[in-house]
């Protein structure tokens, strides 16, 4: 019985369970969402939707510049709470700056017609999504920094919240 109590009070086991169940729940939400999206919109609209999501996801990787990996590593190495909060603040400032740069770059590319092969409707959808582009940047921020700070419950929530 004592062995069982030790297992259930093991912090690593709890964190693993939280991430495992949040990942399973996230897969269920994604499957359900995609099921309803494909049920109510046609193939062309679903292709447009997938293209825009993948475009923002790809550009989030490019516009990351590795800042969040470094901040996550520094958070993992520090034991000082004040320094950790400073690193969080720096990460948020960098995240907002990267979001603005991402949005401006997209806007300029659309205005100078770099995406000439896209139809006008997709360009309008991209313009409508620009104010929400910060979400893609901060998903990556949360992933790296919360791993570094070992805040698994917040990491699980940050994976589920955007969906």
N, C-alpha and C positions, 0 to 999 in steps of 0.2 A: 504494500500500500504506500509506503514511503517513496518507493521508486516511482510510482505513478504520480505522486504529488510533485516530485522533482521534475518529472517530464513536463507536467502542465505549467510549472513555474519557470521553465527554461525560457529566457528572453529570446534567444535565437529561434527556438521552435515556434514561439508565438509570432515573431516577425515573419518567419517563413510561411506560416499558415495564413496570416493576413494578406501577404502578397499573392500567395497561391489562389486564395478564394477571390481576391479582387481581380486577378487576371482571368479566372474562369467567368466571373460575373461580367467583366468587360467583353469577353468573347461572346457571351450570350447577348449583351446589349448590341454589339456590332452586328451580329447575325440577325437579330430582330429588326434593327434599324434598316439594314440593307434589304431585308425581306419586304418591309413596308414601302421603302423607297422604290424598289423595282416593281412592286405591285401597282403603285399609283402614278408612276411616271413612265414615259416611253423609253425606248432604247437610246435614242439620241440625247434626251435630257439626262439620263443616267450616265452616259458617256461624258457629257459636259461636266456633270457633278464630280465624277471620278477624276477627270482631267484637272479641274481646279483644285481639288483636295490634294492630289499628287503634286501639282505644281507648287503649291504653298509648302508642302512637306519637304520637297526637294530644295526649295530656296531657303527654308529654315536651316537646313544643313549647311548651305553655302554661307549664309549670313551669320552663322554662329561664330566663326573665326576661332573656335577653341577657348573662348573666354570662360564659358561655363564649366568646362572640364577643369580648368585651372582653379577656378573659385571653389568647385566641389572638392578638389584635392586639398586646397588650403584649409577649407572648413574641416576636412577630415583630420588634418594634422594639428589643428589648434585645440587647446583646452580652455582658452580664455573666452568667456562669454561675450565680452565687449568686442573683442576682435572678430568673433563669429558674427555678431550683429552688423559690424562694419562691412564684413564681406558680403552678407546678405544685401545690405543697402547698395553696395557697389554693383552687385549683380543685377539688382532691380534697375538701377540707373543705366547700366550697359544694355539691359534688355529693352528698356524703352527707347534708347538711342538706336539700337539695331532694328527695332520695329519701325521707327520713323524712316530709317535708311531703306529698309525693305519696301515700305509703302511708297516712298518717293521714287525708288528705282522702278518699281512696277508701274507707277503712274507715268513716269517719263518714257518708259519703253512702250507703253500703250499710246501715248500722245505722239511719239515720233514714229509710230507704226512699225516697231521691231517685230511684233507678232503679226505680220501682214497676212499670214495664212489663216489666222483665226477669224471667224465671222464676228460681226458686230455684237451679236447677242452674248457670246462668250466674253468679249471684252467688257460689256456692261456688267456681267456677273462678276468678273474679276474686280472691277471698280467698286461694286457693291460690297465685296468681301474685304477690301483694303482696310476699312476701319477695324476689322476683327483680326488682322494679320498678327497682332501682338500675341494672340492666343498660341500660335504655333511657336513663337520664340519662347514664351514662358513655359510651355510644356517641356521643352528641352532644359530650360533653366531649373525647373522643379526636379526633373529627373536627375540631374547631376548634383545639385546642391543638397537635396534631401537624402540622396544616397550617402553623400559625404558626411552629413550630420547624423546619420543613422536614425532618421525620423521616418520610420517605415509606415506608420499609420497615415501620416500626411502624404507620403509618397503614393500610397494606395489610393487615397482620396484624389490626389492630383492627376492620377491616371484615369480615374473614373469621371471626374467633373466635366472635362470637355466633351465627352461623349453624350 
